[in-house]
Amino acid sequence: MKLFTAIVCSLFLFCQLHAQKEGKHVKTDSHNLRWYLDYQKAKKVSQELKKPMLLFFTGSDWCGACIQLEKEYFSKSAFIKIAQEYVLVELDFPSKEELVRKDYIDDYMVLRKKYNAKAFPTVLLLDAEGNVIGRVSGFRGKETKRIYTNLLKAALEAIL
């Protein structure tokens, strides 16, 4: 019994330490979706899991269309279900720079230029090597669910 208790406690401690270590680079939303904040870490996870990445270029505190996309699509079952097939990455460009780590902002600017993400929101779908397999920008009102879901499904089919 003591051995079992020791194993359970050790496993719990390991999970807590792993979560704390990863917590700096990942945020979990209210639907339990894990959004990586560190692109390089997300790319490694993408390669390990053999899953494509979804990059979300957003302005979380100023971009009305970004906020609508999160509220009216990313929080809905159509997205939550298919999001399990992706490594999610949030690249935030807030007006209040203190909301994002300085080293992330520098990386995000490089990625924004590399992938020519001029509009907010922009969603890019990448294979594990970082090649673009899909792209959509903006919030499309009632058409958003159909447009984004079709793109996410098509991208998965293209790489399988």
Number of C-alpha atoms within 10 A of each C-alpha: 6 7 8 9 10 11 12 12 12 12 12 12 12 12 12 12 12 11 13 12 11 13 13 12 19 21 16 11 11 8 11 9 18 18 20 25 23 19 20 12 14 23 23 14 17 21 16 10 13 15 20 27 28 26 24 22 24 24 19 21 14 13 16 14 19 22 18 16 20 16 11 16 19 19 15 13 11 14 16 15 10 13 18 12 17 20 26 24 25 21 27 21 21 16 12 11 11 9 13 14 12 11 9 17 18 11 14 20 14 12 16 16 10 9 13 10 19 11 13 19 25 20 22 22 24 23 21 20 13 14 13 16 19 17 18 15 18 15 23 14 11 9 9 15 19 12 13 21 16 12 18 21 12 13 19 19 9 9 11 6
